[in-house]
Each structure stands twice: as structure tokens, then as C-alpha cells.
Amino acid sequence: AQKVTQAQTEISVVEKEDVTLDCVYETRDTTYYLFWYKQPPSGELVFLIRRNSFDEQNEISGRYSWNFQKSTSSFNFTITASQVVDSAVYFCALSEGGGTSYGKLTFGQGTILTVHP
Amino acid sequence: EAGVAQSPRYKIIEKRQSVAFWCNPISGHATLYWYQQILGQGPKLLIQFQNNGVVDDSQLPKDRFSAERLKGVDSTLKIQPAKLEDSAVYLCASSLETQVPWTGYGYTFGSGTRLTVV
């Protein structure tokens, strides 16, 4: 069975600090996909990134970067120079790419990020 | 491109009443998902449709929850009778893909329906 663990329940930082959100996953499949979503107070899930299990290259998008390490089953998310608008709940999710589980996203518990001015 | 539409946005009902939520996926998306997100938790899949057939409903509490996707487009999720623990946000998502290998491309969530059972 697949599982996602976000050990940090809440993180509080001051604006312009860098912050890393941890994500550890478990799966028996060799083909799988990892996601990060942002959920602002309005409630919608905003897609941030999708990464497949065969692509271990780190990715950077503006102030956001992701570190994927299969050896430790981790897919961590870093926000550089955080801003108040980054305050939200962030979810890491996993989906196996084959079998009848295709498309089923298993989410972590979420990390509440609060960025203070 | 229009996103996944859900209604109503909010709903407050008393326990033991019934309630229904509606979802209209992105045009052409064959696969539709309903998730339940209880406060403080990540979303959990309730049911997955491919066109108008059920792919996975193993997590759906079938004694009180039902869902249908007539004609393979819109979907309705119903709770009857509602319990206090059903208070949650119900999210609908849709995806273009219908088979493995699945890549997750274009997987899109709606804004959700926030249900409060009192």
C-alpha cells in the first residue's frame, strides 16, 4: 500500500527566510508519480509540481525548488525568500502509475506554513 | 479552458438529513474522482469513475454514500443520512487519462463543497 508522510505539522517563519517542507513516501511500485499541492485559505488545491519516479533531477521554478531522492524515498520542497502570500497548507501526494490504482492520489497530512511579515 | 465545476460551494445540514453534491469535469476528461477532506487531514479518495463505470469505490461508505456518473460526464455524490463525522470538504477531480501507464498530466481539482453537519 502507498503512504505519504509529512512529519512537519506546522512551520512558522519570518518573511524572506528559506523554508523546506519534508515529504517521505512508501510504495512498492517502480513507476509512480509525486505531487505537491498548495491549499490557500480559500480551499482550492493548487497544483505545483508532478514528478515521475524515473526523473530524479531536481527542479527549480522561481522561488520554488524540489529535491527528489529515491534512495531515501523523499521529495522535499523548498521555498526561497518566503513571502506572506506563501502562507497556506502544502500537501505532498503519491500515485502509482500502474494497475487499478492509476489516478488515485494518496496525500500526506499536510504542512501548515505561516509566513509572518 | 474551463476548470472542474462543483456546486454548491457551501452546505449546512442537520444530522440524518440527506445532501447531494454536483461535479462537472473538464470537457473530454474521461476519469472523475471524488475525494473527502476532513479538517486537518489530506484528501482521501472516495470513488473513481472511468466514463460512467466505477473503477474504485473501496473507500466509499456504501451504507450512506452513493455516487453516479450518468452519461459519463457530470457526477453526483449523495449522503443519506448524514452524520456529524461527514463534515468535510468534498473535492471533485478529473483527468484525461483512462489507462496505464498513467502520468497524471492534466489532473485537475475543483474548488470543493464544504459540508457542515450539525
Interface residues (C-beta under 8 A of the other chain):
Chain A: V4 T31 Y33 F35 Y37 S42 G43 E44 L45 F47 R50 N52 F91 A93 S95 G97 G98 G99 T100 S101 Y102 G103 K104 L105 T106 F107 G108 Q109 G110
Chain B: T31 Y33 Y35 G40 Q41 G42 P43 K44 L45 Q48 V55 D56 V89 L91 S95 E97 Q99 V100 P101 W102 T103 G104 Y105 Y107 T108 F109 G110 S111 G112 R114
